[in-house]
Amino acid sequence: MIGSKKIPGFLYFISWDGATDAEGPFLFELNLPVSSCHSPVIVSVSGTMPLMNYITYTEDFLRTFMSEDDRSKGVELPFSKPYGISSFPQDDNDEGIAGDLGMKLACSSTLKESIKAAIEVEGGIDDVILTALQSISSPSTQPEKNMDNATIQRERPNRSKMLTMSHAEKSRRLLRHCSSWTQLDDKRANRGIVTGQVIMATVRFGTSQSCLTLRTNVVTNPNATPYHQVLAWLCQRRDYFTAASIALSLLQDFDAVYELRGIPKTSEGEVISHQGLLDGITPLLNDDIKGGKFSGPQLHTLTSLADMTVGCLIKGGAVMAPTLYGFLARNPFYEAPRACLMLVGTVAAVISQESSFVAHHNNCNIVKVLSTLESPREDVLWPVRCLLKMAVTRKCLPSVLLMLNATIPNELRWRSPKTRGLAESPRPSLSLCLAIVGMILESANEATRYFLNLRDEDSCLPYWFSIDDQTRLALSILSIHGKFVVLQEPEVRSWALEKLKDEVHSSVDFNNVQYDLPSEWLKEIVTGAFCNAGCDIGLGFDSSVLRKSEAFESTRDEYNSCYRQDMLRIENLLNPQKNSGGLDYDLLIAALLILVQRDEKWRDGTSIPTQILLNAVCDKAGRKTGIDQKFIFDGATTMRLCALSENYQATAFLIGGKNGIILECADIIISNLGLSMNEAELLLFAGSVNEMKDFVTRIYRKVQIEKKQFAEFFPSESQQHLLWLLEQYSMNVRKYGEFNAAINSMRVNPVFAGRVCFRAWICLTQPSNKESSAKWLEKWLRNKLGLNNGVSSKRLACAALVRILLWADEASGLELTDGDEEPLLAVLLGLNGRFMAELAHACCGMIESIPFHLADEIMSGLGGANLFFFEYELLNA
């Protein structure tokens, strides 16, 4: 105490403890009233103040007479007692687990089942998680044994109260279970520890009196202040930046400190300033935390510090979220259950401040709504992102999802929250729902299955069955890293298939002009099926595929390509990648069928027509590709959908083989002549050649088909399609065994395919064009066969054409000596006799040029003279 008699009324308190050369000692002026200037000064020192000389003496004594181990035992760090261990470890006895849950938790049976499932995956759940879940969940609706009616009646209002609990209340209840968070709160008890004052001395000047006080923590910790008091004091003053910097420096996580402060790692001066942050704080016992092995009190102290570090970073908000994200991935000391509570509580708190609610979208196009949504603010999403990072790092994703499901069930399901009374509250933000679900699904490969296993506490149903169709439509097309992962789950795929089937059935009614499924959603399903299989077409490589040629009027010098050639162009784009699970043909074909019915493109801006893509997919369906299919193709159901849609092209490629050729040619006849399917089958194979001839004659008498006439014949697009089929199946024969294809085999007999194609050609040729078409066809056949003066290198193809054109239908079992008057296809086509003779000569001597049921008779000499006489007449015609 220093004063001056010359200058009365001034008295100073000076403390040299902690003085520096730059700032000097602590100086405090005591104002004396003028009436007390000449009164004696009486100073009374409190006994609660430990004198520094005593402290110095004690430190010297410890250094001199105590060993290093004794000194370390004498220093007690804060929070050196362990946390509680998991109360529900995994046990082989499931009944024991269920019994423990039933005894210790007063929650709904749905939540108990969810907890049990999480325990089976993780091996145990911490007590703090279970207690927190119980505090925010609905109580059990099932009355316990020996519970009277009065008790049951008291429980019912509690359940209603739980269902309407606000996010702010849930946040408060969750955070109060975490001691690391409560220590940082600005509460009266915490303020008393950190900022409480203790009287050190009293100074009396006559009748006036003054007191000198010190903070409580200085009295109790004169050498250095424990870190938890410093962090709490800083957080109470909202200085989360400094608090987090100190905590990270104590944990020696300098990467996080540099990231938080935005300082390059090469700055040496910043290292000194970091060390200066720790002046006056009780140091940890180990100089190298990263390389040390800890147990007992030291480990518990580090755990407490790490938990408080998480709390400081969370309180810092979105600005500190990147640092928190990295800290949760690196630090091994923090307790995952307590970090989960702090982050989930923060999620509830930030959502409670979010006011972006929307009206119901019951009758709108949900896919169009998705395209207009704005992404949620990062201020809302960062705690979810950090929470999921922690869950994946610590392998506790099921329990974290369990906490989220109990805290924000309505946001996860995009539904209106429960309210008391009849008033209906608006839905939460759809963009927030999609953003949270998207982050969950992309956190880990197994996250999708864990997420769909969540049960709704209100309806007691699994997640997918607890949401409405609008939400299902939005979530089913959610893309995660280029994959539509939700579509690959069994319950989602079954729902999508049922919706597609219902849409196909409803479209059969021509009066139905309202679509239940938006076309935009169907397009996303198609794209999702390709992306899940890893096909190039799903990546947008279809832009390199050229469109079909222009109308044949502008390309008369070239063949106008049929859709079969377009299918070949995109064949390689549909190949799935290995280990992808293959294409989901059921979803893909059903969605494409509906798009074809609506005359919609399967993707905006694509160069591939929807029908062409559907044909190519149906052609690949059911084939062996060497890739293990994740889902078994239901060919029978898909076939029925194609039949209901009356899409004969898709049905033809789906069936394949002999029946596929018939349907493909029948589709050509139906689209050109407007006939029914029964009439088309009669013309192609069911009826005799005479019946076909008479039917075609009647058609062209009744139906006037308008076509542009040219000086020379040029085949139409449909006729060129028939030529493509003829060349593919009948004129590219290279093996003798191809003639032995069984009737029900997937391989197509070249003779049967040729008969069907030539019959279809006859049906499409107008009587006025018969002669010119015959000349064009003969020229085309000669070019394809390389036939010149009865010689051709394609003898098997010539043999097939001989059986097609020069023999009657083999189905009737015709004999050589028959007097059958069935006309030959060569006659109906109007082909020249010399051409047919050269064709027969090119394959002369080949047993494949005659029907199989006549081969034995010819080889034994029966009827042989008739055969050779017939060929001789043709050659000399």
Summary of the structure (lengths in Angstrom):
residues: 877
radius of gyration: 43.7
end to end distance: 144.2
largest distance: 159.3
contacts: 2646
relative contact order: 0.04
helix: 58%
strand: 6%
